[in-house]
Amino acid sequence: MPTSPIRIIGIDPGLRNTGWGIIDTEGSKLAFVACGTVRSDAAATLSERLRQLFDGLGEVIAAHAPVEAAVEETFVNRDPQSALKLGQARGIALVAPALAGLPVAEYAANLVKKTVVGAGHAEKAQVAMMIRVLLPRAEAKSADAADALAIAICHAQHRGARALGLR
């Protein structure tokens, strides 16, 4: 019995730039749909910047109609103020798809890299190169968009185990 493709949005949260990537997956097949970056205005207030991210992600979700979402868990060792702001942007990355009715999965950065590259401590350049191998039609113009595609691919590979409660 043929299955229909599942459309997934991967989100790489950031206050300045939030990357997004959309793929279709059917069995083990992956197909690139779109990717990009939602940017916030650094001169704006924090609340306005968060609204810009929320609105931008909402527009992407409305335009591409994903049915599942995956967001990278963030690991930050910078100053507490930066960590707090990133956490707030991550909250937007979680709530925007949730309010659109999408189930949202979260993945550690090391698992994303291990899934896509084969090594949990891969460099951004290695992730971008593997995105081009796995999704030849992908045109990620930023590291944030490439990372978001990697998050979507990670979810495509692990979603079955998550559904069975194995992860």
Secondary structure, DSSP 8 states (H G I E B T S, - for coil): -----EEEEEEE--SSEEEEEEEEEETTEEEEEEEEEEE--TTS-HHHHHHHHHHHHHHHHHHH--SEEEEEE----S-HHHHHHHHHHHHHHHHHHHHTT--EEEEEHHHHHHHHTS-TT--HHHHHHHHHHH-TT----SHHHHHHHHHHHHHHHHHHHHHTT--
